[in-house]
Amino acid sequence: MRQAARWAAYLKTNPKLPPKTRALAMQEKAYGPEHAKVASTLTNMGIVLQTQGKLDEAMATYERALAIE
């Protein structure tokens, strides 16, 4: 959860960053889109989106993570 809190703070100060970060894209390329590390990153992104009040995006991100795990 500490990582998610750091992401939330970072994204609040940098709101123009897209939800799909470069790190996620790199993980998907390296491990494949169905890997547990990708699911963990998606879960953290969902937490950040939820914190930002982007509930529809957060739900979609959580659902994608759950489909992997």
C-alpha positions as semicolon CSV with decimal commas, in nm:
position;residue;x (nm);y (nm);z (nm)
1;M;0,000;0,000;0,000
2;R;0,289;0,236;0,058
3;Q;0,372;0,225;-0,313
4;A;0,014;0,313;-0,400
5;A;0,025;0,608;-0,160
6;R;0,341;0,735;-0,329
7;W;0,175;0,700;-0,671
8;A;-0,131;0,885;-0,547
9;A;0,080;1,173;-0,415
10;Y;0,285;1,184;-0,734
11;L;-0,016;1,181;-0,963
12;K;-0,192;1,449;-0,760
13;T;0,105;1,679;-0,821
14;N;0,132;1,569;-1,185
15;P;-0,229;1,541;-1,304
16;K;-0,142;1,543;-1,675
17;L;0,017;1,199;-1,660
18;P;-0,194;0,934;-1,834
19;P;-0,336;0,656;-1,615
20;K;-0,149;0,391;-1,810
21;T;0,204;0,464;-1,703
22;R;0,523;0,380;-1,881
23;A;0,604;0,126;-1,609
24;L;0,287;-0,069;-1,682
25;A;0,362;-0,075;-2,054
26;M;0,714;-0,199;-1,983
27;Q;0,583;-0,473;-1,753
28;E;0,328;-0,585;-2,010
29;K;0,599;-0,605;-2,274
30;A;0,847;-0,788;-2,051
31;Y;0,612;-1,030;-1,874
32;G;0,299;-1,038;-2,087
33;P;-0,036;-0,879;-2,006
34;E;-0,150;-1,169;-1,786
35;H;0,143;-1,174;-1,541
36;A;0,099;-1,129;-1,164
37;K;0,331;-0,825;-1,163
38;V;0,105;-0,656;-1,416
39;A;-0,197;-0,737;-1,196
40;S;-0,022;-0,582;-0,895
41;T;0,057;-0,265;-1,089
42;L;-0,301;-0,245;-1,213
43;T;-0,429;-0,279;-0,857
44;N;-0,203;0,005;-0,745
45;M;-0,319;0,216;-1,038
46;G;-0,679;0,145;-0,940
47;I;-0,607;0,274;-0,590
48;V;-0,461;0,592;-0,734
49;L;-0,753;0,644;-0,971
50;Q;-0,997;0,586;-0,686
51;T;-0,810;0,840;-0,473
52;Q;-0,838;1,090;-0,758
53;G;-1,213;1,034;-0,774
54;K;-1,197;0,864;-1,115
55;L;-1,421;0,582;-1,004
56;D;-1,518;0,444;-1,346
57;E;-1,154;0,420;-1,451
58;A;-1,060;0,271;-1,115
59;M;-1,330;0,005;-1,144
60;A;-1,217;-0,091;-1,495
61;T;-0,857;-0,113;-1,376
62;Y;-0,952;-0,326;-1,074
63;E;-1,158;-0,557;-1,296
64;R;-0,866;-0,605;-1,532
65;A;-0,637;-0,685;-1,238
66;L;-0,885;-0,935;-1,095
67;A;-0,918;-1,107;-1,430
68;I;-0,543;-1,178;-1,418
69;E;-0,519;-1,303;-1,059
